[in-house]
Amino acid sequence: MKAFLTVTEIKQAINYWRTREPSSEGCALSPKGRLLADIYGQVTYQRMQVIGISRLAPGQIEAAHIAHDQQKLPL
Protein backbone atom coordinates (compact mmCIF):
# COMPACT_ATOMS: atom_id res chain seq x y z
CA MET A 1 0.00 0.00 0.00
CA LYS A 2 1.16 3.54 -0.77
CA ALA A 3 2.03 6.02 1.95
CA PHE A 4 -0.98 8.19 1.06
CA LEU A 5 -4.52 8.12 -0.38
CA THR A 6 -5.90 10.55 -2.93
CA VAL A 7 -9.39 12.03 -2.78
CA THR A 8 -10.36 9.86 -5.77
CA GLU A 9 -9.08 6.68 -4.11
CA ILE A 10 -11.04 7.42 -0.95
CA LYS A 11 -14.20 8.04 -2.97
CA GLN A 12 -13.70 4.79 -4.91
CA ALA A 13 -13.27 2.88 -1.66
CA ILE A 14 -16.47 4.42 -0.23
CA ASN A 15 -18.34 3.38 -3.36
CA TYR A 16 -16.94 -0.14 -3.03
CA TRP A 17 -18.38 -0.40 0.50
CA ARG A 18 -21.71 1.10 -0.62
CA THR A 19 -22.17 -1.80 -3.03
CA ARG A 20 -20.54 -4.47 -0.85
CA GLU A 21 -22.38 -3.69 2.40
CA PRO A 22 -25.69 -1.89 1.97
CA SER A 23 -26.48 0.54 4.77
CA SER A 24 -28.35 -0.55 7.86
CA GLU A 25 -31.57 1.04 9.04
CA GLY A 26 -31.28 4.79 9.48
CA CYS A 27 -27.70 4.97 8.18
CA ALA A 28 -26.57 6.24 4.81
CA LEU A 29 -23.42 4.07 4.80
CA SER A 30 -22.19 0.83 6.33
CA PRO A 31 -19.72 1.08 9.23
CA LYS A 32 -16.68 0.67 6.94
CA GLY A 33 -18.10 3.19 4.49
CA ARG A 34 -18.61 5.67 7.34
CA LEU A 35 -14.98 5.26 8.42
CA LEU A 36 -13.86 6.25 4.95
CA ALA A 37 -16.47 9.01 4.69
CA ASP A 38 -14.91 10.61 7.77
CA ILE A 39 -11.59 10.78 5.93
CA TYR A 40 -13.26 12.05 2.76
CA GLY A 41 -14.99 14.83 4.69
CA GLN A 42 -11.75 15.87 6.36
CA VAL A 43 -9.81 15.89 3.10
CA THR A 44 -12.44 17.83 1.16
CA TYR A 45 -13.05 20.33 3.98
CA GLN A 46 -9.34 21.07 4.19
CA ARG A 47 -9.05 21.11 0.37
CA MET A 48 -6.37 18.46 0.42
CA GLN A 49 -5.65 16.25 -2.58
CA VAL A 50 -3.99 13.47 -0.55
CA ILE A 51 -3.82 12.26 3.04
CA GLY A 52 -1.00 10.24 4.56
CA ILE A 53 -1.80 6.70 5.69
CA SER A 54 -0.11 7.52 9.00
CA ARG A 55 -2.98 9.94 9.76
CA LEU A 56 -5.61 7.19 9.48
CA ALA A 57 -7.01 4.98 12.22
CA PRO A 58 -6.41 1.22 11.90
CA GLY A 59 -10.05 0.58 10.87
CA GLN A 60 -9.81 3.20 8.14
CA ILE A 61 -6.61 1.65 6.80
CA GLU A 62 -8.23 -1.78 6.82
CA ALA A 63 -11.36 -0.56 4.97
CA ALA A 64 -9.24 1.17 2.32
CA HIS A 65 -6.93 -1.83 1.99
CA ILE A 66 -9.82 -4.29 1.52
CA ALA A 67 -11.44 -2.04 -1.12
CA HIS A 68 -8.08 -1.81 -2.88
CA ASP A 69 -7.56 -5.57 -2.88
CA GLN A 70 -11.08 -6.36 -4.03
CA GLN A 71 -11.27 -3.74 -6.78
CA LYS A 72 -7.59 -3.40 -7.58
CA LEU A 73 -7.74 0.31 -6.72
CA PRO A 74 -4.44 2.14 -7.19
CA LEU A 75 -3.32 2.34 -3.54
C-alpha positions as a Python dict, from the first residue, in 0.01 Angstrom:
ca = {
    (1, 'M'): (0, 0, 0),
    (2, 'K'): (116, 354, -77),
    (3, 'A'): (203, 602, 195),
    (4, 'F'): (-98, 819, 106),
    (5, 'L'): (-452, 812, -38),
    (6, 'T'): (-590, 1055, -293),
    (7, 'V'): (-939, 1203, -278),
    (8, 'T'): (-1036, 986, -577),
    (9, 'E'): (-908, 668, -411),
    (10, 'I'): (-1104, 742, -95),
    (11, 'K'): (-1420, 804, -297),
    (12, 'Q'): (-1370, 479, -491),
    (13, 'A'): (-1327, 288, -166),
    (14, 'I'): (-1647, 442, -23),
    (15, 'N'): (-1834, 338, -336),
    (16, 'Y'): (-1694, -14, -303),
    (17, 'W'): (-1838, -40, 50),
    (18, 'R'): (-2171, 110, -62),
    (19, 'T'): (-2217, -180, -303),
    (20, 'R'): (-2054, -447, -85),
    (21, 'E'): (-2238, -369, 240),
    (22, 'P'): (-2569, -189, 197),
    (23, 'S'): (-2648, 54, 477),
    (24, 'S'): (-2835, -55, 786),
    (25, 'E'): (-3157, 104, 904),
    (26, 'G'): (-3128, 479, 948),
    (27, 'C'): (-2770, 497, 818),
    (28, 'A'): (-2657, 624, 481),
    (29, 'L'): (-2342, 407, 480),
    (30, 'S'): (-2219, 83, 633),
    (31, 'P'): (-1972, 108, 923),
    (32, 'K'): (-1668, 67, 694),
    (33, 'G'): (-1810, 319, 449),
    (34, 'R'): (-1861, 567, 734),
    (35, 'L'): (-1498, 526, 842),
    (36, 'L'): (-1386, 625, 495),
    (37, 'A'): (-1647, 901, 469),
    (38, 'D'): (-1491, 1061, 777),
    (39, 'I'): (-1159, 1078, 593),
    (40, 'Y'): (-1326, 1205, 276),
    (41, 'G'): (-1499, 1483, 469),
    (42, 'Q'): (-1175, 1587, 636),
    (43, 'V'): (-981, 1589, 310),
    (44, 'T'): (-1244, 1783, 116),
    (45, 'Y'): (-1305, 2033, 398),
    (46, 'Q'): (-934, 2107, 419),
    (47, 'R'): (-905, 2111, 37),
    (48, 'M'): (-637, 1846, 42),
    (49, 'Q'): (-565, 1625, -258),
    (50, 'V'): (-399, 1347, -55),
    (51, 'I'): (-382, 1226, 304),
    (52, 'G'): (-100, 1024, 456),
    (53, 'I'): (-180, 670, 569),
    (54, 'S'): (-11, 752, 900),
    (55, 'R'): (-298, 994, 976),
    (56, 'L'): (-561, 719, 948),
    (57, 'A'): (-701, 498, 1222),
    (58, 'P'): (-641, 122, 1190),
    (59, 'G'): (-1005, 58, 1087),
    (60, 'Q'): (-981, 320, 814),
    (61, 'I'): (-661, 165, 680),
    (62, 'E'): (-823, -178, 682),
    (63, 'A'): (-1136, -56, 497),
    (64, 'A'): (-924, 117, 232),
    (65, 'H'): (-693, -183, 199),
    (66, 'I'): (-982, -429, 152),
    (67, 'A'): (-1144, -204, -112),
    (68, 'H'): (-808, -181, -288),
    (69, 'D'): (-756, -557, -288),
    (70, 'Q'): (-1108, -636, -403),
    (71, 'Q'): (-1127, -374, -678),
    (72, 'K'): (-759, -340, -758),
    (73, 'L'): (-774, 31, -672),
    (74, 'P'): (-444, 214, -719),
    (75, 'L'): (-332, 234, -354),
}
